[in-house]
Each structure stands twice: as structure tokens, then as C-alpha cells.
Amino acid sequence: MGCLLKANGLYSRTTVGAVLLAAGAGARLGGRPKALLELGGVPLIVRQLVALSGAGVDEVVVVLGHHADAIEAAVRPFPITLARNPSPDDGQASSVRIGLRALSPGLDAVMVALADQPLIDAPDLTALIGAFKKRGDAAMVVPRVPGADGKLEPGNPVIFDAALRDEWLAGAADLACRRWRLAHPERVRWFDTDNRRYKVDIDTPEDIERFAASTGHALHWPAALARAGST
């Protein structure tokens, strides 16, 4: 198990582990791994790993499921831990549990991140970690940004006290972060921001089109996956 390079030490007193979810089938994208969509020639999951490293995250577990071999080949150069979900169709909560189990003990905080967020970068994650450090007695910090109608909507990643990880793994609770925060609103601190990067992810061909229209940057499949989608 390796550690990503730490940043400039700003958050060195808070040890952070991350679970990066990349187990989905990509069913709405022709059964292709959205983690391998490329922005500027770089797979989205690689962009996430670079961002986590730049934010000083101490340890990363990537949870694989569908398309595991292809995604593993893309992330192999990174000093990370790979964990495979043998039943990825059981839902995101099953992947979160596997990732939490694979993290080292002794962390102060855990971040759960998605592999398909094209715009998340190191400053975004640093800001989230900073909000966690100011959370008071809350257990979880969730970014919240204005939606199309101006109403605030939750985004990703989320970060929570490592004691919550232990609490989840000790019981049979559903580890879907959304369900937990709905059940325990008093333990959630909202990180309200105008930064919509926390809300942008890719699930459908329409999301790819909207991303290009709103940013001026196109997402592309690598050649082998582009051919697979055209057959």
C-alpha cells in the first residue's frame, strides 16, 4: 500500500484517506467505463488521482468492479491501493464499504470521491478539507452548490470523520452517504459554495454534450472504447 505525495504541509495535521469509486458498468454510456473518458487526452480517473495527490491526501483506495482490468491498467503507475467489488451491481454502498475496509487505520478523515467528475482539481479538494477542519461537532462535510433553479444541491466528493467509517463498518448500516446524511442531518455540515465543479459528473451521452456546451472542452473516448461504442 502506497501513499500519494503530500502537498505543502498545510493540512499535514489531518491525515486524509480517500475512497475513489470506479466500479460502475457505464450502462447509460453504452456499457463503457466512464472513468476512462478523456479530457485533454487524460482519463478522468487519472485527473482525480492527480487532484487527490495535489491536495495532500495521504492514501487512496480505488474501488473497481466492471471494466476492472482496463481501469487498473490506466492507474497502475500511481502508488494506490486497488480493491475489487465482486458484486458491483449491488450498488454504490457496497463499493463504499469495500473501500473503507481497505483503508489503513489511524486516519483522521475519509473522503469518498467519484471517478467521473471532469473538473475537480486539487484546490477544490483542498477547500473541502479546509471546510472539514472547521466543521465543529459535525461528522460529515458535504459541498452544496446552486442548481439551475438557484436552489442549493449537494455535490461530491464528501468528507467525514474517520470515526464514522468505524461506526459504519461495525454495523450493518447502508453506507450510501446520501441516505446517511438524510437520516442524520444534525451531524452534517454543509459547505456552501458557488463552485459548480462539485456538481458536474458524467452519466449519459447528454451529460457529455452539456459538458462540451458549457465548458468549451470535449470529452473523448480512447480509440479502443470509441470503436466499441460504434459496434
C-alpha positions in Angstrom: 0.0 0.0 0.0 1.5 3.3 -1.0 0.9 6.9 -0.2 0.4 9.7 -2.6 2.9 12.6 -2.4 1.8 15.2 0.2 1.3 18.8 -0.7 3.0 21.7 1.0 2.0 20.5 4.5 -0.9 22.9 5.0 -3.1 20.1 6.2 -0.4 17.7 7.4 -2.0 17.5 10.9 -5.1 16.0 9.4 -4.5 12.6 7.8 -6.9 12.0 5.0 -7.7 8.8 3.2 -9.8 8.7 0.0 -12.1 6.1 -1.5 -12.3 6.7 -5.2 -15.3 4.9 -6.8 -14.8 3.4 -10.2 -16.9 0.2 -10.2 -19.8 1.1 -12.4 -20.8 -0.5 -15.6 -21.5 2.7 -17.5 -24.7 1.2 -18.8 -26.0 4.6 -19.9 -22.9 5.2 -21.9 -23.0 2.0 -24.0 -21.5 -0.2 -21.3 -18.2 1.7 -21.4 -16.2 2.8 -18.3 -16.8 6.5 -17.8 -13.7 6.7 -15.7 -11.7 6.3 -18.9 -13.4 9.1 -20.7 -10.6 11.6 -21.6 -10.4 15.3 -21.1 -7.4 16.8 -22.9 -6.1 13.3 -23.5 -6.1 12.3 -19.8 -8.6 9.8 -18.4 -11.0 11.2 -15.8 -9.8 8.8 -13.1 -6.2 9.9 -13.7 -7.3 13.5 -13.3 -8.9 12.6 -10.0 -5.8 10.9 -8.7 -3.6 13.9 -9.6 -6.1 16.1 -7.8 -6.1 14.0 -4.7 -2.3 13.9 -4.7 -2.1 17.7 -5.2 -4.4 18.2 -2.2 -2.2 16.2 0.0 -4.4 13.2 0.5 -2.3 10.6 2.3 -3.8 7.4 1.0 -6.2 6.4 -1.9 -8.2 3.2 -2.4 -9.7 2.8 -5.9 -12.6 0.5 -5.9 -13.0 -1.4 -9.2 -15.8 -3.6 -10.4 -17.0 -3.6 -14.0 -14.2 -2.9 -16.5 -11.7 -3.5 -13.7 -8.8 -4.7 -15.9 -9.0 -1.7 -18.2 -9.2 0.8 -15.4 -6.4 -0.9 -13.5 -4.1 -0.5 -16.5 -4.8 3.2 -16.5 -4.0 3.8 -12.8 -1.2 1.3 -12.4 1.6 4.0 -12.3 0.1 5.5 -9.1 1.0 4.4 -5.6 -2.5 3.5 -4.6 -4.5 0.5 -3.3 -6.8 -1.3 -5.6 -9.8 -3.1 -4.3 -12.3 -5.1 -6.4 -16.0 -5.3 -5.7 -17.1 -8.8 -6.7 -20.7 -7.6 -6.9 -20.7 -4.0 -8.2 -24.3 -4.2 -9.3 -25.2 -4.3 -5.6 -24.9 -0.5 -5.7 -22.6 2.2 -4.7 -22.9 1.5 -1.0 -21.3 -1.9 -1.5 -18.3 -0.3 -3.2 -18.0 2.3 -0.4 -17.9 -0.5 2.2 -15.1 -2.3 0.4 -13.1 0.9 0.0 -13.5 1.8 3.7 -12.3 -1.6 4.7 -9.2 -1.3 2.5 -8.1 2.0 4.1 -5.4 2.0 6.8 -6.5 2.5 10.4 -5.5 5.7 12.2 -6.8 8.3 9.6 -8.4 11.5 10.8 -10.8 11.8 7.9 -12.1 9.9 4.9 -13.1 11.4 1.5 -15.4 9.5 -0.9 -14.9 10.7 -4.4 -16.3 9.8 -7.8 -14.1 8.9 -10.8 -16.3 10.7 -13.3 -16.0 14.3 -12.2 -14.1 16.0 -15.0 -13.5 19.4 -13.4 -12.5 18.6 -9.8 -8.9 19.7 -9.1 -6.6 20.0 -6.2 -7.8 23.4 -5.0 -11.4 22.1 -4.9 -10.3 19.2 -2.7 -8.1 21.5 -0.5 -11.1 23.7 0.0 -13.2 20.7 1.1 -10.6 19.6 3.5 -10.4 23.1 4.9 -14.2 23.1 5.5 -13.8 19.7 7.3 -11.2 21.2 9.6 -13.8 23.9 10.5 -16.7 21.6 10.9 -17.2 21.9 14.6 -19.0 18.9 16.1 -20.3 17.7 12.7 -19.2 14.3 11.4 -19.6 14.9 7.7 -19.0 17.8 5.3 -20.8 18.0 2.0 -20.4 20.6 -0.7 -23.6 22.3 -1.8 -23.9 24.5 -4.9 -26.7 26.4 -6.6 -28.7 24.3 -9.1 -30.3 25.5 -12.3 -33.2 27.0 -10.4 -30.9 28.6 -7.8 -31.7 26.0 -5.1 -28.8 24.6 -3.3 -28.0 21.0 -4.2 -25.5 18.5 -2.7 -22.3 17.7 -4.7 -19.3 15.5 -4.4 -16.8 14.5 -3.0 -17.9 14.3 0.6 -15.6 14.0 3.6 -16.2 12.7 7.1 -14.6 11.9 10.4 -12.8 8.6 10.4 -14.8 7.6 13.5 -17.8 7.5 11.2 -16.0 5.0 9.0 -15.5 2.8 12.0 -19.2 3.3 13.0 -20.4 2.2 9.6 -18.1 -0.9 9.4 -19.0 -2.0 12.9 -22.7 -2.3 11.9 -24.9 -3.3 9.1 -25.7 0.3 8.0 -26.3 1.2 4.4 -23.2 3.2 3.6 -24.7 5.4 0.9 -23.7 8.8 2.0 -26.9 10.4 0.9 -29.0 8.1 2.9 -26.9 8.6 6.0 -27.0 12.4 5.8 -30.8 12.3 5.4 -31.0 10.2 8.5 -28.6 12.3 10.5 -29.0 15.9 9.4 -27.7 17.2 12.7 -24.3 15.6 12.0 -23.8 17.2 8.6 -22.1 20.5 7.9 -22.9 22.0 4.5 -20.0 23.6 2.6 -22.0 26.2 0.6 -20.1 27.5 -2.4 -20.7 28.9 -5.9 -18.1 26.4 -7.3 -20.2 24.2 -9.6 -17.3 21.8 -10.3 -18.6 19.8 -7.2 -21.8 19.1 -9.1 -20.5 18.1 -12.5 -20.3 14.4 -13.3 -20.9 12.3 -16.3 -23.6 9.6 -16.6 -25.1 9.9 -20.0 -24.3 11.0 -23.6 -26.4 14.1 -22.8 -24.0 14.9 -20.0 -21.1 14.7 -22.4 -22.9 17.1 -24.7 -23.8 19.5 -21.9 -20.2 19.5 -20.6 -18.9 20.5 -24.1 -21.5 23.2 -24.5 -20.9 24.7 -21.0 -17.1 24.5 -20.9 -16.0 24.5 -24.5 -14.0 21.3 -23.8 -14.9 18.0 -25.3 -14.7 14.6 -23.6 -13.5 11.8 -25.8 -13.3 8.0 -25.6 -9.9 6.4 -26.1 -9.7 4.8 -29.5 -10.5 1.2 -28.4 -13.6 2.3 -26.5 -14.8 4.6 -29.2 -14.7 1.6 -31.6 -16.6 -0.5 -29.0 -19.3 2.1 -28.8 -19.8 2.2 -32.5 -20.4 -1.5 -32.9 
